[in-house]
Amino acid sequence: MIPVLVVGGGPVGLSLAIRLAQLRVPAMLVERHPRTAAFPKGRALSIRSMEIYRSWGLEAEITAAGLPRDHLAFYTGRTLTDPQGTRIVTGPDSRPPVPSPTYTLLCSQDRLEPLLRNHAEQLNPGRVHFDTELVDLSIDDDRTTATLKRGGGHEKIHARWLVAADGARSGIRQRLGIPMPGPTGVSHNLNILFDADLGPHVADRPSAVYTITRPSLHGAFLAVDNQRRWLFNLVADGDDPGFADLDDTACTDLIRTAAGLPDLPITLVDRQVWHAAARVADRFRAGPVFLAGDAAHVTTPYGGFGMNCGIADADNLAWKLAAVHHGWASAALLDTYDPERRPVAQASAIESHRRLTDAITAHRTGAPPRGRPSEGLVLGYHYASAAVVPDGTPAPGGNPVADFNPSGRPGHRLPHAWLDRNRTRSTLDILDRAGFTLLTGGDPGAWHAAVTGARAHGIPVVVRPLPDLLPPANLAGYLGTCGIDHTGALLVRPDGHVAWRGGAALLDSILSITGTPRAALPDQIVQD
């Protein structure tokens, strides 16, 4: 029996396989398609996703595969070549600094997935199987049995846990009978993937999205490489506009009209007809089965929340599975996955739906599209579950979607601060990603007995005194952001979220989070 079977080889399933391997949890991944995605959807990796990949050691490689960050802009015009068009720049040099060691990146799935697959295969030799379909599944209280079809034959795999990352039409979710309510068919969409030499026409204004604003046309050019590879997205609300009936000539004419280039040579590559939806499953767990990514939640493309929400699912679930697998947490820790991730998914789905309906309304009225920040939703979300010990303080104020106010309040992602003048190392980089990290505001001696007690129970805890890490001029400000002083401390989980901040006894809190019964404390004190 293997510990984890991951069904689905998209970005979420591959990310989970990578993270589990890093945490020394044997896992098998199966994907029914023979290869990774060829269609460049899901292009935007959020700041939080890039932080997660940074913590896994993948940031540099993914950044090299993406578009330059000066392409993070939004152009609006009557055509792609409209000299009266406007451009809103959203790159890191165009706005106040976001408190993070990294930034949003454009890296479409056809570039991201092969990279992730390569890492997953290297870390899980012989356990990543494409062209393999799950055809039957039985579920007991403590394990699952999957029948896999591969190479013309069938085999049965027993797994302690199964993670369904098999997409929006998840067959596993349907087998479990888990409803997925929410708006469907919000808009009809046609994505046309094509090759054309448009790079010279946008060289002075490279952008992520080029929105075409004409009464008779609601669409946008979506940059894949901002040179020859492009997506054109056509949007219609209301009745089915018959996108599936458009032939190659009609698609070519449509692109030429939107570009304002009637003689543009075009090679059509592929097309997809799809409906926008904003749905969230009623629950993310059924016994030993967990839902992740689009199998658990579907957002509209507006805001770029969908894939990123799934990557955070993987980061949240992986360390919990590892803690239970390695025996330093009880199975009750897995009960916190749903109450932590479902509220984030619901907020993401609601906001994506709002942004799509706003775009449709703007097109109807002729108003220019509105940009809205989303740092609050991307970086400011926080968890409330048995894996977080509340300290009774209120959540930071502001708009929960737009405003991000860094905080060390339990449940929030640890605030970022640079540790060196060259800005190469962040407070997020010093966390132990396989166990807990205790960040102390001063001398860690006061926490020695609690840390020793946790380790004696088999719970990994690393101690990092902040005065040894931060320049003296920056220490007081960072402690203030975290809400502690030189006598305080933060306990940070492997996924970078604060689990505890002062107040309740540290050892009791660690044992409560992990569901570990208290045993007698050892006499010997173990130094970090």
Salt bridges, closest charged atoms under 4 A:
GLU31 OE2 - HIS33 ND1 2.81
GLU51 OE1 - ARG48 NH1 2.70
GLU51 OE2 - ARG413 NH2 2.45
GLU59 OE1 - ARG54 NH1 2.88
GLU61 OE1 - HIS119 NE2 2.67
ASP70 OD1 - HIS71 NE2 3.62
GLU121 OE2 - ARG117 NE 2.81
ASP136 OD1 - ARG175 NH1 3.54
ASP140 OD2 - ARG143 NE 3.95
GLU155 OE2 - ARG150 NH2 2.22
ASP195 OD2 - ARG229 NH1 3.32
ASP204 OD1 - ARG205 NE 3.64
ASP237 OD2 - ARG364 NH2 2.02
ASP248 OD1 - ARG271 NH2 2.21
ASP313 OD2 - HIS297 NE2 2.61
ASP313 OD1 - ARG341 NE 2.71
ASP335 OD1 - ARG285 NH1 2.56
GLU340 OE1 - LYS320 NZ 2.72
GLU340 OE2 - ARG493 NH1 2.74
GLU351 OE1 - ARG354 NH1 2.58
GLU351 OE2 - ARG355 NE 2.72
GLU351 OE2 - ARG372 NH2 3.01
ASP358 OD2 - ARG370 NH2 3.13
ASP358 OD2 - ARG372 NH1 2.96
GLU375 OE2 - ARG95 NH2 3.02
ASP391 OD2 - ARG501 NH2 2.77
ASP429 OD2 - ARG54 NH2 2.82
ASP495 OD2 - ARG493 NH2 2.74
ASP508 OD1 - ARG518 NH2 2.41
ASP528 OD1 - ARG455 NH2 2.91
